[in-house]
């Protein structure tokens, strides 16, 4: 009999998330849908993998030393994940957050011990990135992991998310994940291609409401340095209303309470499943629905307008 | 004829319109038609004969960069969506 091992702390529980089959959701029996439940990570999202990998790498390289302080632009999950890591490792953390994120996210960040700096809500994540880069430049004692440009982000998904999927399945034809920093798609996509060379790596991305696109010009746009769009095989736009429809379908059919991006991933997966006669699709569901309970979209007669002024993923 | 959805950042260049009709059977032709009518759009949408890095164009809900780029086919009644590239990832 094997010796029983007990995790020494929450940090030992990052990753190794469950993969379940969505047999009640698949549109045809010969197309097998699977979901990687990243909401099962200790702080509730896939970002635990990224936060842990970025801080491990920074400590190993000496960029982050005892007494250091952390800064990160984040509208939620990365901040919450970093806050958990920072607390257990003993670093103070400041998060730059668009002012219009949900109340739960703000409250969670505060409870986990992060200090919050607001960036203009109408500038979305781009505004948070811009302000954080400014703050870091003005105060060199900050260490900014910066998930958008940190190679430890995709590496966490290459070594973790992707490797776990490869270990769990003998065949994968399509990988679907939400596009944010690009970390999941780049890292897990690369790992899957090594084992399944013909795998289609597909991104689901949000169609943002007008109010969160208030950039002054297209030059204010942002493509994360870790994202190489040429490595994506498909890139599907999902409206907020479709994402919520996907979220409800996932809950109604499979009992999985996912976040907004999970709903979008399900919608994209169903579109791709439609093109297949048979095959295996894996959906990476980045977080659970708990952080969205205060949102208006659940009962809104017009989901699109209830969601257009916020950043959802 | 395709309907082109214009993001807020580009509306000043097109007299405030949220959506415009444009002719063309490929993305390149549709953009050419728009640029002919609204010349300032050229500098925003195109760079060195290709799509500018911070603009995303979608046909049928899919980014043309993962289809045939500017040569992506546009069928009668398709909707084109222009969007600025934005940081995500929460």
Interface residues (C-beta under 8 A of the other chain):
Chain A: X47 X73 X74 X75 X76 X77 X78 X124 X125 X126 X128 X129 X147 X148 X178 X179 X180 X181 X182 X183 X205 X206 X207 X208 X210 X212 X213 X214 X215 X216 X217 X218 X219 X220 X221 X222 X223 X224 X229 X230 X232 X233 X234 X235 X236 X237 X238 X271 X311 X313
Chain B: X7 X8 X9 X10 X44 X52 X53 X54 X55 X58 X61 X62 X63 X65 X66 X81 X83 X84 X85 X86 X87 X88 X89 X90
